[in-house]
Amino acid sequence: MMLRAESLSWRPDLAPTLAIVGVVILYAVGVRRAWQHAGRGRGIRVSQVRAFAIGMIVLAIALVSPLDALAEDLFAAHMTQHVLLAVVAPPFLVWGAPMIATLWVFSPDRRRAATRWLRHSPLALVWSTITTPIVAWMLHLVAVWSWHAPRMYEYALQHPAAHAVEHLSFVGTASLLWWRILAPRTARRTGYAIGIAIMFGTAMQTGVLGALLTLSHRVWYPAQSAAAASWGFTPLEDQQLAGLIMWVPGGLLYVVAMSVLFVAWLDDRPARAPVRALGVVATGVVCCVIASSAGCSRASANPVPGGDPARGRTAIEAMGCGACHEVAGVPGARGMVGPPLTTVAQRSMLAGELPNTPENMMRWIEDAPSVEPGTAMPNLHVTPQSARDIVAYLYTIR
């Protein structure tokens, strides 16, 4: 895969960087004051501080690491961001007790006043409602599906403020899911049982969306896939890989969470069960990331299986394609009759008729008039193997 150095550089956006730094400082001040008053590990346990730190590291990886820059080119990287924000970070953040730490930032009088106000204000009813398991699940479902609708997704790509709201909605609604699992109103074991049902329902609905993206034969987000070819993918392949990331690694993380909650439900030391749960989730995250990376490498190594780029270049020269098209790397291919083929791998559509996939490009090369009657592209009676070789060469041009 031809890596673009600028897409792997550390160039974080200022807004998420400042937000993450600000939250970390606020949390650290609250924990320090709580421990000064009650003693280290009291009020907010050391394990909770570690969990919150892990959650913030995951947010940093998603939003200010080279992954964020890569997500501008690849839908698969963008989907990895979404999995980190919606699946991985929230349980760690919730277990970190951020509300308790925030209250300890204030003076004792203001802390008591804020606690009384929160308990008796209309916000208490709102909070109680949105953290109800079924309501939280519905809110998360709406966030995931609405932001992956083509119009909403591309709107977020074009407007940074909307993009920030999208990411916040993933983290926020997923945190609501975990709130009543890790801090249940009922008995803790009942909360874990409810959590298993919530995780199962969430895995099902995100799995369906991932499957639709993977199995679709059209590109949902053309604006997202414009640069996919520079990484060795067609737009459709990039989308399919993104769908697989949501469907398989994302689904496996929910299975890990359900398994951990089941173990916690059986555990006779419930106070320590979430700590072990977070450890298992972290292990699952590492395994899924490794699996996804391996899948990316395999997918990008040969975008046109069975095609030989060298033979394709020779075929383009021998058939005189350069009389009508500009083709980089082919001597004399400077034709102006047809569109330049130097950037054809980066287009989302072919001849305005077909999604840009290797199979559709081969079909066009073999018999263009059968796809678009009246086209100026003649039927050159190209053999299937020659068409495959030509496509393999065109997909190597960046």
C-alpha positions in Angstrom: 0.0 0.0 0.0 1.3 3.4 -0.9 1.2 5.4 2.3 0.8 9.2 2.1 3.2 10.7 4.7 1.0 13.7 5.4 -1.9 11.5 6.4 0.2 9.8 9.1 1.6 13.0 10.7 0.6 14.4 14.0 -1.4 17.5 13.2 -4.3 17.5 15.7 -7.1 20.0 15.5 -7.0 22.7 18.2 -10.6 22.3 19.4 -10.6 18.6 20.4 -7.1 18.9 21.8 -8.1 21.7 24.1 -11.3 19.9 25.1 -9.4 16.8 26.0 -6.7 18.7 27.9 -9.3 20.7 29.7 -11.3 17.6 30.8 -8.2 15.9 32.0 -7.2 19.0 34.1 -10.7 19.4 35.5 -10.8 15.7 36.5 -7.3 15.7 38.0 -8.1 18.8 40.2 -11.3 17.1 41.4 -9.6 13.8 42.2 -6.8 15.7 44.0 -9.2 17.6 46.2 -11.3 14.5 47.0 -8.2 12.6 48.0 -6.8 15.5 50.1 -10.1 15.6 52.0 -10.9 11.9 52.4 -7.6 10.1 51.7 -6.1 8.5 48.6 -8.5 6.0 47.0 -11.5 7.2 48.9 -14.5 8.7 47.2 -12.9 8.0 43.8 -11.0 4.7 43.7 -7.6 4.4 42.1 -9.0 1.9 39.7 -11.6 4.5 38.6 -8.9 7.1 37.9 -7.0 4.5 35.8 -10.2 3.7 33.9 -10.8 7.4 33.2 -7.3 7.8 32.0 -7.7 4.9 29.6 -10.9 6.4 28.3 -9.2 9.7 27.7 -6.3 8.0 25.9 -8.8 6.3 23.6 -10.5 9.6 22.9 -7.0 11.1 22.1 -6.2 8.2 19.7 -9.6 8.8 17.9 -9.5 12.6 17.7 -6.0 14.0 17.8 -3.7 11.1 16.6 -2.8 10.4 13.0 -5.9 8.3 12.9 -8.0 11.5 12.6 -5.9 12.7 9.6 -6.2 9.3 8.0 -10.0 9.4 8.5 -10.1 12.3 6.0 -8.9 9.9 3.3 -10.3 6.5 4.3 -13.9 5.6 5.3 -12.4 2.6 7.1 -10.2 4.8 9.3 -13.3 7.0 9.9 -15.3 4.0 11.0 -12.4 3.0 13.3 -12.8 6.4 14.9 -16.5 5.8 15.4 -15.9 2.4 17.0 -13.4 3.9 19.4 -15.8 6.8 20.3 -19.0 4.8 20.6 -17.8 1.4 21.9 -14.4 1.6 23.5 -14.1 4.9 25.4 -17.6 5.2 27.1 -17.4 2.4 29.7 -14.0 3.6 30.8 -15.1 7.2 31.1 -18.3 6.2 33.0 -16.5 4.0 35.4 -14.1 6.8 36.1 -16.8 8.7 38.0 -16.4 12.0 36.2 -19.4 13.7 37.9 -18.0 13.0 41.4 -14.7 14.4 40.3 -16.3 17.5 38.8 -18.2 18.2 42.0 -15.0 18.1 44.0 -13.6 21.0 41.9 -16.0 23.4 43.8 -15.7 24.6 47.3 -17.6 22.6 50.0 -20.5 25.1 50.1 -21.0 25.3 46.4 -20.6 21.5 46.2 -23.4 21.0 48.6 -25.6 23.6 46.9 -25.0 22.1 43.5 -25.8 18.6 44.8 -29.1 19.8 46.3 -30.0 21.7 43.2 -29.2 18.7 40.9 -31.4 16.4 43.1 -34.5 18.7 43.1 -34.3 20.5 39.8 -36.0 19.5 36.5 -32.6 18.2 35.4 -33.0 15.3 37.9 -36.1 14.1 36.1 -34.5 14.5 32.7 -31.4 12.7 33.8 -33.4 9.9 35.3 -35.4 9.5 32.1 -32.5 9.5 29.6 -30.5 7.0 31.7 -33.4 4.6 31.7 -32.0 1.6 29.8 -34.6 1.5 27.0 -34.5 5.3 26.5 -30.7 5.3 26.5 -30.7 2.5 24.0 -33.1 4.3 21.7 -31.1 7.5 21.9 -27.9 5.7 20.9 -29.7 3.9 18.1 -31.0 7.2 16.7 -27.5 8.8 17.0 -25.7 5.9 15.2 -28.3 5.5 12.4 -29.0 9.2 11.7 -25.3 10.2 11.5 -24.7 7.3 9.1 -27.5 8.3 6.8 -25.8 9.5 3.6 -27.0 13.1 3.7 -26.2 13.6 7.4 -22.8 11.8 7.1 -21.7 14.0 4.2 -23.1 17.1 5.9 -20.9 16.4 8.9 -17.9 15.9 6.6 -18.4 19.4 5.2 -19.2 21.2 8.4 -16.7 20.9 11.3 -19.3 21.9 13.9 -21.7 19.2 12.8 -18.8 16.7 12.8 -18.0 17.6 16.4 -21.7 17.2 17.4 -21.7 13.8 15.7 -18.7 12.6 17.7 -20.1 14.0 20.9 -23.4 12.2 20.3 -21.6 8.9 19.9 -19.7 9.3 23.1 -22.6 10.8 25.0 -25.4 8.4 24.1 -23.0 5.4 24.6 -22.1 6.7 28.0 -25.8 6.9 28.9 -26.0 3.2 28.0 -23.3 2.3 30.4 -24.4 4.7 33.2 -27.2 2.4 34.6 -25.0 -0.7 34.0 -22.2 0.5 36.2 -24.4 2.5 38.6 -27.7 0.7 38.6 -30.7 1.9 40.5 -31.6 -1.7 41.3 -29.4 -4.4 42.7 -26.0 -4.5 41.0 -26.5 -8.0 39.6 -29.8 -6.9 38.1 -28.0 -4.0 36.5 -25.5 -6.3 35.0 -28.3 -8.5 33.6 -30.0 -5.5 32.1 -26.6 -4.5 30.7 -26.2 -7.8 28.9 -29.6 -7.2 27.2 -28.6 -3.7 26.3 -25.3 -4.7 24.8 -27.0 -7.5 22.8 -29.6 -5.1 21.3 -26.8 -2.5 20.5 -24.7 -5.2 18.9 -27.6 -6.3 16.7 -28.5 -2.8 15.4 -24.9 -1.7 14.7 -24.2 -5.2 13.1 -27.1 -4.6 10.7 -25.7 -1.2 9.7 -22.2 -2.7 9.3 -23.6 -5.5 7.2 -25.5 -3.1 4.9 -22.4 -1.1 4.3 -20.4 -4.3 3.6 -22.8 -5.9 1.3 -24.0 -2.8 -0.6 -23.1 -2.6 -4.3 -23.1 1.2 -4.4 -21.0 3.8 -2.7 -23.0 5.5 0.1 -20.7 8.5 0.7 -18.9 9.6 -2.5 -17.3 12.6 -0.7 -15.7 10.3 1.8 -14.1 8.0 -0.7 -12.5 10.5 -3.1 -9.0 9.7 -1.8 -9.4 6.0 -1.2 -7.4 5.1 -4.4 -4.3 6.8 -3.1 -4.3 4.0 -0.4 -4.9 1.2 -2.9 -8.7 0.9 -2.4 -11.6 1.6 -4.7 -14.4 3.7 -3.0 -16.5 0.6 -2.7 -13.7 -1.5 -1.2 -13.1 1.3 1.3 -16.8 1.2 2.2 -16.9 -2.5 2.5 -13.9 -2.5 4.9 -15.5 0.2 7.0 -18.7 -1.9 7.2 -16.6 -4.9 8.2 -14.9 -2.9 11.0 -18.3 -1.9 12.4 -19.8 -5.4 11.9 -17.0 -7.7 13.1 -14.5 -6.0 15.4 -17.3 -3.7 16.7 -19.5 -6.6 17.2 -16.8 -8.6 18.9 -16.3 -5.8 21.4 -20.0 -6.0 22.4 -19.6 -9.7 22.8 -16.6 -9.1 25.0 -18.7 -6.6 27.0 -21.6 -9.1 27.4 -19.2 -11.8 28.5 -17.6 -9.5 31.1 -21.0 -8.4 32.4 -22.0 -12.1 32.7 -18.8 -12.8 34.7 -19.5 -9.8 36.9 -23.1 -11.0 37.4 -21.7 -14.3 38.7 -18.9 -12.7 40.8 -19.3 -12.7 44.5 -17.2 -9.6 44.9 -19.2 -7.1 42.8 -17.1 -4.1 43.7 -14.2 -5.6 41.9 -16.0 -7.0 38.9 -16.0 -3.8 36.8 -12.3 -3.5 37.3 -11.7 -7.0 35.8 -14.4 -6.1 33.2 -12.4 -3.1 32.0 -9.3 -5.2 31.7 -11.0 -7.8 29.5 -12.5 -5.0 27.3 -9.0 -3.5 26.9 -7.6 -6.9 25.8 -10.5 -7.2 23.4 -9.8 -3.8 21.9 -6.1 -4.7 21.3 -7.1 -7.9 19.6 -9.7 -6.3 17.4 -7.4 -3.5 16.3 -4.7 -6.0 15.3 -7.3 -8.0 13.4 -8.5 -4.9 11.6 -5.0 -3.8 10.7 -4.2 -7.2 9.3 -7.4 -7.1 7.3 -6.4 -3.6 5.9 -3.1 -4.9 4.8 -4.5 -7.9 3.0 -7.2 -5.9 1.3 -4.9 -3.2 0.1 -2.1 -5.5 -1.1 -3.8 -6.6 -4.3 -6.9 -4.5 -5.2 -7.4 -6.5 -8.5 -6.7 -10.2 -7.8 -5.4 -12.0 -10.8 -4.4 -8.8 -12.6 -0.9 -8.0 -13.7 -0.1 -4.2 -13.8 2.9 -4.7 -16.1 0.9 -6.7 -18.6 -1.9 -4.1 -18.3 0.5 -1.2 -19.2 1.7 -3.2 -22.2 -1.9 -3.8 -23.3 -2.8 -0.1 -23.0 0.2 0.8 -25.2 -0.4 -2.0 -27.8 -4.1 -1.2 -28.2 -3.5 2.5 -28.7 -5.6 3.7 -25.8 -3.3 6.7 -25.6 -4.8 8.1 -28.8 -7.9 9.0 -26.9 -6.8 9.1 -23.3 -4.0 10.5 -21.1 -2.5 7.6 -19.2 0.5 8.2 -16.8 3.4 5.9 -17.4 2.4 4.9 -21.0 4.6 6.4 -23.7 2.7 8.7 -26.0 -0.6 8.4 -24.1 -1.6 12.0 -24.2 -5.0 11.8 -26.0 -7.6 14.5 -25.3 -10.6 12.8 -26.9 -11.7 10.9 -23.8 -11.2 11.6 -20.1 -7.8 11.2 -18.6 -7.3 7.8 -17.0 -4.5 8.9 -14.7 -7.0 9.5 -11.8 -9.7 7.0 -12.8 -9.1 4.9 -9.6 -10.0 7.9 -7.5 -13.5 8.4 -9.0 -16.6 7.2 -7.4 -18.5 6.5 -10.7 -17.5 5.2 -14.1 -19.0 7.0 -17.1 -21.7 8.3 -14.9 -23.3 4.9 -15.0 -21.5 2.4 -12.7 -19.9 2.5 -9.2 -16.2 2.4 -9.5 -15.2 -1.2 -8.8 -12.7 -3.4 -10.5 -15.5 -5.6 -11.8 -17.4 -2.7 -13.3 -14.3 -1.2 -14.8 -13.4 -4.5 -16.5 -17.0 -4.7 -17.8 -16.7 -1.2 -19.3 -13.3 -2.0 -20.9 -14.5 -5.3 -22.4 -17.7 -3.8 -23.9 -18.6 -0.2 -23.2 -21.5 0.1 -25.7 -23.4 -2.7 -23.8 -23.2 -0.5 -20.7 -23.9 2.8 -22.3 -25.4 2.6 -25.8 -24.2 5.4 -28.0 -20.9 6.0 -26.1 -17.9 7.1 -28.1 -15.9 4.2 -26.5 -15.9 1.4 -29.1 -15.9 -2.3 -28.4 -12.3 -3.2 -28.8 -13.0 -6.9 -28.1 -10.6 -6.9 -25.1 -10.3 -10.4 -23.5 -11.3 -10.7 -19.8 -7.7 -11.3 -18.7 -6.4 -8.3 -20.6 -9.2 -6.2 -19.1 -8.2 -7.4 -15.6 -4.6 -6.5 -16.3 -5.5 -3.1 -17.6 -7.6 -2.4 -14.5 -4.8 -3.6 -12.3 -2.4 -1.0 -13.9 -4.9 1.8 -13.8 -5.4 1.2 -10.0 -1.7 1.6 -9.4 -1.7 5.2 -10.8 -1.9 7.8 -8.1 
